[in-house]
Amino acid sequence: MDSLNIEKKIEFQTVEELMMAPEPNFNDVIRCVFKIKDYEIEVYFYLLDHPESTISEVSESLKKDRSSIQRSIQTLKDKGMINRKFRVFRVGGFTYIYIALPLEETKKIMERELQIWYNMMNGLVTSFEKSGSSLLCMGTYISDGTTTVYDVTTGAMATVDGYIPHASAVIW
């Protein structure tokens, strides 16, 4: 399974950027939803094709240094995309092996995350109220990739991933 599109160099960091793309592919979506890098996607697909691999095996096959693979595996593990087990040797000792979550399960996680985002955005949109000449909601983009949205009348706040371009005060 070689689903990695290495030729495409555009990286979508936010849902907005992804939605504006003419032809986003699966890697674009997985990168955006999980906030992972191309080399981490490469490790995920390698483990999908080679379950129960060790860090050394992944490192050797992908021709990347061991520490980079360790960081990638830790990121994927933290995101719930891979699992770690250990293999005991007959002569004593053990090693960790890594197994990628099946693609269908990963897609379900992605669908769930996108649905959560959609529900949050839908709730924000339906809670906006018009008062005079402006929309009673403002947004502030923060450098960590989130947008804090707040209702200026109630002081209610919500933080969402990504930049919401129309969240700043809108004049009617």
FENPE-V815946 format. One record per residue. RES is the residue in one small letter. SS is DSSP state (h for helix, s for strand, l for the rest). Layout:
# FENPE-V815946
RES_SS / RES_SS
This chain:
# FENPE-V815946
m_l / d_l / s_l / l_l / n_l / i_l / e_l / k_l / k_l / i_l / e_l / f_l / q_l / t_l / v_h / e_h / e_h / l_h / m_h / m_h / a_l / p_l / e_l / p_l / n_l / f_h / n_h / d_h / v_h / i_h / r_h / c_h / v_h / f_h / k_l / i_l / k_l / d_h / y_h / e_h / i_h / e_h / v_h / y_h / f_h / y_h / l_h / l_h / d_h / h_l / p_l / e_l / s_s / t_l / i_h / s_h / e_h / v_h / s_h / e_h / s_h / l_h / k_l / k_l / d_l / r_h / s_h / s_h / i_h / q_h / r_h / s_h / i_h / q_h / t_h / l_h / k_h / d_h / k_l / g_l / m_l / i_s / n_s / r_s / k_s / f_s / r_s / v_s / f_l / r_l / v_l / g_l / g_l / f_s / t_s / y_s / i_s / y_s / i_s / a_s / l_l / p_l / l_h / e_h / e_h / t_h / k_h / k_h / i_h / m_h / e_h / r_h / e_h / l_h / q_h / i_h / w_h / y_h / n_h / m_h / m_h / n_h / g_h / l_h / v_h / t_h / s_h / f_l / e_l / k_s / s_s / g_l / s_l / s_s / l_s / l_l / c_l / m_s / g_s / t_s / y_s / i_s / s_l / d_l / g_l / t_s / t_s / t_s / v_s / y_s / d_l / v_l / t_l / t_l / g_l / a_l / m_s / a_s / t_s / v_s / d_s / g_l / y_l / i_l / p_l / h_l / a_l / s_l / a_l / v_l / i_s / w_l
